[in-house]
Structure formats: C-alpha cells, structure tokens
Amino acid sequence: MHPGKKRVVPVIEIWLQNGLPCYLIPFSLPFNGKKEPEEIVDELMQSSLVGLQLVLNQKGSIIVKDYVTLSTKINYEKANELLKKYKPWQLFLEGVGIQANLQTLRLYLPRILSLFKLGLDPKANSAFHVIQLTQPGKGKTTFYSILKNIYNIEIFTSFPSKARLIMDARSGALGVVYLRDIVVIDAFDKNLDKTDAEDFFSMIETGLANGIWTREKATAGSISSDNRRDVGFSFLGNIEGQMLDKHDISSDNANAREILFKIMTGKGLGEGLVKAFLDRIAIVDVCDTDLVLKRYLTGKYLKANVMKALKYIVESKAINQEVDRKEFDNLDTRMYYHALRVAKLLYALGINVEKIEDFAISLVEGDIRHWEKILYEEYREEEQVQKTKGKAEEVKEVGKEEEDKGVNLEERWFS
C-alpha cells in the first residue's frame, strides 16, 4: 500500500427486521476475507433466513461479527427440470398442495399473479396489487400463509397503523413495507366498517402507485420518511349470502370493479378515494365458485428453494415476453400498464388461451364472466382441443367437466 494512502474497506449494510441497520465488514469476518464482498451479498440475497452474531462498537453502531445462512440456496436446476414437464401455473398450484386443474386455476389465478414483480415503468410500483372476494373456505389465507417465509409476506387481519406499515416516527424503526415484499390484508371486507379505513387508503395511495411510502414527522424531534420500495398488496375478503344476491354476481355482465366500488362506497367511503384506490389495483376479482376445496388438497408442498426459483424464472421470462400492445390501445394509462404486465405474466405462466391479450384485458377490467369463459371454453392443452360454448351459468359446468386429477409430481420434489 502506498505510504499515507488510506485503504478503502467495503461495508455491507443490512437492515434487521425491526428496522435497525447493522454493518458487515467482509474482511473482518472469521473466514479472513476468503469471500469477496460480492459473494457475500449474493449469499445473503439468496437466503430467506440468516443468523447474525452482532456486537455494538464504541460509536454505537451494530456490527456483524459473523453470520450463517439458515436456508438453502435457490434451486434453479430442479425448477428447470420440472418446467420441462409441467406448466409454471401447474407448479404454483401443486407447490402449495392444490391439484392443478381448470377449476383450481380459476380460483387461484389472481393470487398467483400477486406473487410477482414486473417493472416496465421506472416511475411505477413493479409489484402487483390484487383484491379477491370469495365465499368462505376457499383457501385465501392458507395460500399466503404457506408462502409467507418463501416469498417474504406479512399478513394483517386489520388495517395496520402508519407506524407499523411505514415507519415509527419516534424511534425511526422501519415498517413492513421496507421489510416485506408482499403485504396481505385479510378480512378486507370486515375492516371497511372501521373508522380508520379512509385514513388507511389515503396513506397507501402513493405507495401503491409508485412505491413511495411517506411518513411525515409527528413532532419537531421525530423522524420522517419518503423512501422508495416496491411492495405488492393483496386484499382478501368474503362475499356470501345476501351480498351475492344483492350484487347479482351470477349475471353475464357481472363486473368485479363495479361490485367493489359499490361495496366500498356503501360503507361510507368517498367515491373519489375508492376510485383512486381501485385504479391502482391490477386485478379485482369476485369469485362465487362453490368449489369444495378440500377435495383438491394433496398435503404435499414443493420445496422452498424450488418455489423461489420458479418465481424468478417466470419473472425473467415475462420481462422479455412480446405481446400485441395494440390490443391495449383503447385502455387508459393505468389499465394499459396493468393489462400489459398481466399479459406478459400469463404467457410466462404457460396459460394456453387463444388470445392472451383479450384474456388480460378481461382480467384487469374485472369482466368476470368473460375471462372465465375464455379460460374454460378456449383453454388449450396438448391433449385437449375440444371447444365448448355456453352462457354464464353453463361456464361453471364446463369447468367441472374439464377437471383433471392434477399433475402427479414425483415424490422427490416435495418437502
């Protein structure tokens, strides 16, 4: 080293789950710098759980003295081997213990889409936001609970406070939008009655759109936040009985966005606020299927390292996927962005319908019966080419007739 010249020591900054920062100095670790900083970062990024040995230095900073990765690395090899035999959408269903067929795909497709990030506009949030209302017992919470640690998901049963969601202005502890990749609001329909509902929707409006989460100072001595992070939101709720009849969900013209607008404004929320919120949601779905889900539970789950690999493989394929953008010309800017990203993901997931773009438009516009009809009537697999026709009530029966027994993955792929 040249006399008088200071050595530049690389430092890796790590944010703990409670929002506190700590610092890892690669060349001070017990393995004496045998790993380059880039190797350490890659190892940490590929692990969903890391054990850290922490010490507090004289300056009050938290230093990582040693670390150990507690989860296995992403297994692209096994994921790609599976993809030679099965469609990605089949693996995302079988991976959470659900037989993959048209009926379960219809129920789970909005949830599967909510798992991904696809950035096509640097100013927009790359994550997907989804609302799904179903009859009770359709596996909504279970789906995200199974994937919680795999895809870094936080589940709330009520609207979180600004301190919990974005940042605690008194302590500076970061909220879940800086710590998680997906935030699930369960019992969404029940929380609409609460007095803090309007404040919650106002709080997340900017973040849903462009990933900027704002937390103003509570007092002169407190801390503010205005940072960027792309996080997906999934809002889950139930709809049954009188609500099903009231909104005529079985109608050929049933529209999920219109139904949600009526439900939310009917709870006293302002029309402008509701419209702004729904505009930021890629898929709004109201599913009235009477599917008995327990008939399709396998009790088997794909290994976490394979599920992680599947997500990244699909995202990588989707970003480069060509679609017919002219089909979206009549959509407004937000709906265009939603439809374009959904279409790319549908292709990458191996959804075989005749016109993916039309299917994507129906999904994002909330045209329930139209996208169900496309899925059930035009779906193509190598061994299935027969097309059936029918009105909205007949569509469900078609789906039932076309059920299969899942994809029968080999035991060795399961955890």
C-alpha positions in Angstrom: 0.0 0.0 0.0 1.3 3.5 -0.8 2.5 5.4 2.3 -0.2 7.8 3.5 -2.8 6.3 1.3 -5.9 5.1 3.1 -7.3 1.7 2.4 -10.9 1.6 1.2 -12.8 -1.0 3.2 -16.0 -2.2 1.7 -19.0 -2.3 4.1 -22.3 -4.2 3.6 -25.3 -2.5 5.2 -28.0 -4.9 6.4 -31.5 -3.9 7.8 -32.8 -6.0 10.6 -36.5 -7.0 10.7 -37.1 -4.4 13.5 -35.8 -1.6 11.2 -32.3 -1.1 12.7 -29.3 -1.0 10.4 -26.2 -3.1 11.0 -22.9 -3.2 9.2 -20.9 -6.2 7.9 -17.2 -5.6 7.1 -16.2 -8.6 4.8 -12.5 -8.7 5.6 -13.0 -8.7 9.4 -15.1 -11.9 9.3 -13.7 -15.2 10.8 -13.0 -16.7 7.3 -10.4 -13.9 6.8 -11.7 -12.4 3.7 -11.7 -15.6 1.6 -15.1 -14.5 0.2 -15.3 -11.4 -1.9 -18.0 -8.8 -0.8 -20.0 -9.6 -4.0 -20.1 -13.3 -3.0 -21.3 -12.4 0.5 -24.1 -10.2 -0.8 -25.2 -12.9 -3.3 -25.2 -15.5 -0.5 -27.3 -13.3 1.8 -29.7 -12.3 -1.0 -30.4 -16.0 -1.9 -31.2 -16.9 1.7 -34.6 -16.2 3.3 -33.3 -16.6 6.8 -29.9 -15.5 8.1 -28.4 -15.8 11.6 -26.2 -12.9 12.6 -23.8 -12.5 15.5 -24.0 -8.9 16.4 -21.8 -6.6 18.6 -22.1 -2.9 19.4 -19.0 -0.9 18.7 -17.7 2.2 20.6 -19.5 4.5 18.2 -22.9 2.9 18.9 -23.1 1.1 15.5 -24.2 -2.5 15.3 -21.5 -4.7 13.7 -21.9 -8.2 12.2 -19.2 -10.3 13.8 -20.2 -13.4 12.0 -23.2 -14.8 10.1 -24.7 -18.1 9.0 -27.3 -18.7 6.3 -30.1 -20.8 7.7 -32.0 -21.6 4.5 -30.9 -23.5 1.3 -29.9 -21.7 -1.9 -32.4 -21.2 -4.7 -32.5 -24.4 -6.8 -32.8 -23.4 -10.4 -31.6 -26.8 -11.6 -34.6 -28.7 -10.1 -37.0 -25.9 -11.1 -35.9 -26.1 -14.7 -36.1 -29.9 -14.7 -39.8 -29.6 -13.6 -40.5 -27.0 -16.2 -39.6 -29.4 -18.9 -42.6 -31.5 -18.0 -45.1 -29.1 -16.4 -46.5 -25.6 -16.9 -45.4 -23.0 -14.4 -49.0 -22.3 -13.3 -49.4 -26.0 -12.5 -46.3 -26.0 -10.3 -47.5 -22.9 -8.4 -50.7 -24.8 -7.6 -49.1 -28.2 -6.8 -46.4 -26.3 -4.9 -48.9 -25.2 -2.3 -50.7 -28.5 -2.0 -53.5 -27.9 -4.6 -54.3 -30.2 -7.5 -53.7 -28.2 -10.7 -56.8 -28.1 -12.9 -59.1 -25.5 -14.6 -61.3 -25.1 -11.5 -58.5 -24.5 -9.1 -56.7 -22.3 -11.6 -59.8 -20.1 -11.9 -59.9 -19.6 -8.1 -56.1 -19.2 -7.6 -55.0 -17.2 -10.7 -55.3 -13.7 -9.1 -53.4 -15.0 -6.1 -50.6 -16.5 -8.2 -50.3 -13.2 -10.2 -49.9 -11.3 -6.9 -46.6 -13.1 -6.2 -44.6 -11.4 -8.9 -42.8 -8.1 -9.6 -42.6 -6.9 -13.2 -41.1 -3.4 -13.7 -41.9 -1.9 -17.1 -42.1 1.7 -15.9 -39.4 3.1 -13.6 -41.8 5.5 -12.1 -44.4 2.8 -11.2 -44.6 0.2 -8.5 -43.4 -3.0 -10.1 -45.3 -5.2 -7.7 -48.9 -6.5 -8.4 -51.8 -5.4 -6.2 -54.9 -7.7 -6.1 -58.3 -7.8 -4.5 -60.2 -11.1 -4.2 -63.5 -11.7 -2.6 -64.8 -15.3 -2.5 -67.1 -17.4 -0.5 -65.6 -18.5 2.9 -63.3 -21.5 3.0 -61.6 -21.0 -0.4 -58.0 -21.1 0.9 -57.1 -17.4 0.6 -55.3 -17.0 3.9 -53.8 -20.5 3.7 -52.3 -19.8 0.3 -50.3 -16.8 1.6 -49.5 -18.5 4.9 -47.8 -21.4 3.2 -45.7 -19.0 1.1 -45.1 -16.5 3.9 -41.4 -17.3 4.6 -40.7 -18.3 1.0 -41.8 -15.0 -0.6 -41.3 -12.7 2.4 -45.0 -12.0 3.1 -46.7 -10.2 6.0 -50.3 -10.9 6.8 -52.6 -8.5 8.7 -56.1 -9.1 9.8 -56.9 -5.4 10.2 -55.6 -2.2 8.6 -52.1 -1.5 10.1 -51.1 1.8 11.5 -48.8 4.2 9.8 -46.1 3.4 12.4 -46.5 -0.4 11.7 -46.8 -0.1 8.0 -44.3 2.6 7.0 -42.2 3.9 9.9 -42.4 4.7 13.6 -41.6 8.4 13.6 -40.4 8.4 17.3 -37.9 5.5 17.1 -37.1 5.6 13.3 -37.9 1.8 13.1 -39.0 1.0 9.6 -42.4 -0.5 8.9 -43.3 -3.7 6.9 -43.2 -2.0 3.5 -39.4 -1.8 3.9 -39.1 -5.3 5.3 -41.6 -7.4 3.2 -42.2 -8.0 -0.5 -45.9 -8.7 -0.2 -48.4 -7.3 2.3 -51.7 -9.2 2.8 -54.8 -7.5 4.3 -57.1 -10.3 5.4 -60.7 -9.8 6.3 -60.7 -6.8 4.0 -64.5 -6.6 3.8 -64.9 -6.5 7.6 -62.3 -3.8 8.0 -64.2 -1.5 5.7 -66.6 -0.7 8.5 -63.8 0.7 10.7 -63.3 4.4 11.3 -59.7 4.3 10.2 -60.4 2.7 6.8 -60.4 6.1 4.9 -57.1 7.1 6.6 -55.6 3.8 5.6 -56.5 4.1 1.9 -55.2 7.7 1.8 -52.0 6.6 3.5 -51.2 3.9 0.9 -52.3 5.7 -2.3 -48.9 7.0 -3.4 -47.1 3.8 -2.4 -49.4 1.6 -4.4 -48.9 3.7 -7.4 -45.1 4.4 -7.4 -43.6 2.7 -4.4 -43.0 5.9 -2.4 -44.1 5.5 1.2 -44.5 8.8 3.0 -44.3 9.2 6.8 -44.3 12.9 8.0 -42.8 14.0 11.3 -45.1 13.6 14.2 -43.3 16.2 16.3 -40.3 18.5 15.9 -37.9 15.9 17.2 -39.3 12.9 15.3 -38.2 11.3 12.1 -39.8 11.5 8.6 -39.7 9.0 5.7 -40.2 9.4 2.0 -38.4 6.4 0.5 -39.0 4.1 -2.5 -39.7 0.4 -2.3 -41.9 -1.7 -4.5 -44.3 -3.8 -2.4 -47.3 -5.8 -3.5 -50.6 -5.6 -1.7 -53.3 -8.4 -1.6 -56.7 -7.6 -0.2 -58.7 -10.7 0.8 -62.3 -10.9 1.8 -65.5 -12.9 1.8 -68.8 -12.4 0.0 -71.8 -14.7 0.6 -75.5 -14.9 1.0 -77.3 -11.7 0.6 -74.2 -9.9 -0.8 -74.1 -12.4 -3.6 -77.7 -11.8 -4.5 -77.5 -8.0 -4.0 -74.7 -7.5 -6.5 -76.0 -10.1 -9.0 -72.7 -11.8 -9.3 -74.0 -14.7 -11.3 -75.0 -12.3 -14.1 -73.4 -12.5 -17.5 -72.5 -8.8 -17.1 -71.0 -9.0 -13.6 -68.0 -6.7 -13.2 -65.8 -7.1 -10.2 -64.6 -3.5 -10.2 -68.1 -2.1 -10.2 -69.1 -4.6 -7.4 -66.1 -3.5 -5.2 -66.9 0.2 -5.9 -70.5 -0.3 -4.7 -69.4 -2.3 -1.6 -66.8 0.3 -0.6 -68.9 3.4 -1.2 -71.8 1.6 0.5 -69.6 1.6 3.6 -69.4 5.4 3.5 -66.0 5.8 1.8 -65.8 8.7 -0.6 -66.2 7.9 -4.3 -63.0 9.7 -5.3 -61.0 7.9 -2.7 -62.4 4.5 -3.8 -61.9 5.2 -7.5 -58.2 6.2 -6.9 -57.7 3.1 -4.8 -59.2 0.7 -7.3 -57.3 2.3 -10.2 -54.1 1.2 -8.6 -55.2 -2.4 -8.3 -54.1 -4.7 -11.2 -56.8 -7.3 -10.6 -60.1 -7.1 -8.8 -61.9 -10.4 -8.6 -65.2 -11.6 -7.1 -65.4 -15.3 -7.3 -68.7 -17.1 -6.5 -67.5 -20.6 -7.2 -68.9 -23.3 -5.0 -65.8 -25.4 -5.4 -65.3 -27.8 -2.4 -61.6 -27.1 -1.9 -60.8 -30.0 0.4 -61.4 -32.4 -2.5 -58.3 -30.9 -4.2 -55.9 -30.8 -1.3 -52.8 -33.0 -1.8 -51.0 -32.3 1.5 -47.7 -32.0 -0.5 -45.7 -28.9 -1.0 -42.8 -28.1 -3.3 -39.5 -27.4 -1.6 -39.0 -23.7 -0.8 -35.8 -23.4 -2.8 -37.6 -24.7 -5.9 -40.6 -22.4 -5.3 -38.2 -19.4 -5.1 -36.5 -20.4 -8.4 -39.9 -20.8 -10.1 -40.8 -17.2 -9.2 -37.6 -15.8 -10.6 -37.7 -17.9 -13.7 -41.2 -16.7 -14.5 -40.3 -13.0 -13.9 -37.3 -13.3 -16.1 -39.3 -14.8 -18.9 -42.1 -12.3 -18.5 -39.9 -9.2 -18.7 -38.7 -10.2 -22.2 -42.1 -11.6 -23.4 -43.5 -10.0 -26.5 -47.2 -9.1 -26.5 -49.5 -7.4 -29.0 -49.6 -4.0 -27.4 -52.1 -2.6 -30.0 -54.8 -4.6 -28.3 -54.4 -2.3 -25.3 -54.7 1.0 -27.2 -58.2 1.7 -26.0 -57.3 1.4 -22.3 -56.4 4.4 -20.1 -52.9 4.7 -18.9 -53.2 2.8 -15.6 -55.3 0.0 -17.2 -52.8 -0.2 -20.1 -50.0 -0.8 -17.6 -52.0 -3.4 -15.7 -53.0 -5.3 -18.8 -49.6 -5.3 -20.4 -47.9 -6.7 -17.3 -50.7 -9.3 -16.7 -50.4 -10.4 -20.4 -46.7 -10.9 -20.1 -47.1 -13.0 -16.9 -49.9 -15.1 -18.4 -47.6 -16.0 -21.3 -44.7 -16.8 -18.8 -47.0 -18.9 -16.6 -48.0 -21.1 -19.6 -51.6 -20.1 -19.7 -52.8 -21.5 -23.0 -55.8 -19.5 -24.3 -56.2 -18.4 -27.9 -55.8 -14.6 -27.2 -53.8 -13.8 -24.1 -54.2 -10.1 -24.6 -58.0 -10.4 -24.6 -57.8 -12.5 -21.5 -55.6 -10.0 -19.8 -57.9 -7.1 -20.6 -60.9 -9.0 -19.1 -58.9 -9.8 -16.0 -57.9 -6.2 -15.3 -61.2 -4.7 -16.2 -63.0 -7.1 -13.9 -65.2 -8.7 -16.5 -65.7 -11.9 -14.5 -67.8 -14.0 -16.9 -65.8 -13.1 -20.0 -62.4 -14.2 -18.6 -64.0 -17.3 -17.1 -65.5 -18.1 -20.4 -62.1 -17.7 -22.2 -60.4 -19.9 -19.6 -63.0 -22.7 -19.7 -64.0 -22.6 -23.3 -60.8 -21.7 -25.2 -58.2 -23.3 -22.9 -55.7 -25.4 -24.9 -53.5 -28.2 -23.6 -51.7 -30.6 -25.8 -54.2 -33.4 -25.2 -57.3 -31.2 -25.1 -58.6 -29.3 -28.1 -62.4 -29.5 -27.9 -64.1 -26.2 -27.6 -67.4 -25.8 -25.8 -69.9 -22.9 -25.8 -72.4 -21.6 -23.2 -73.8 -18.8 -21.2 -72.5 -17.7 -17.8 -74.4 -20.4 -15.9 -73.1 -23.1 -18.3 -69.5 -21.9 -18.0 -69.1 -23.3 -14.5 -70.4 -26.7 -15.6 -67.9 -26.8 -18.5 -65.1 -26.1 -16.0 -66.2 -29.0 -13.8 -66.4 -31.4 -16.7 -62.9 -30.5 -17.7 -61.3 -31.1 -14.3 -58.3 -33.4 -14.2 -56.5 -35.1 -11.3 -53.6 -32.7 -11.0 -50.1 -33.2 -12.5 -48.9 -36.1 -10.3 -45.4 -34.7 -9.5 -42.8 -37.2 -8.3 -42.4 -37.5 -4.5 -38.7 -36.4 -4.7 -39.8 -32.8 -5.5 -41.8 -32.3 -2.3 -40.6 -31.2 1.1 
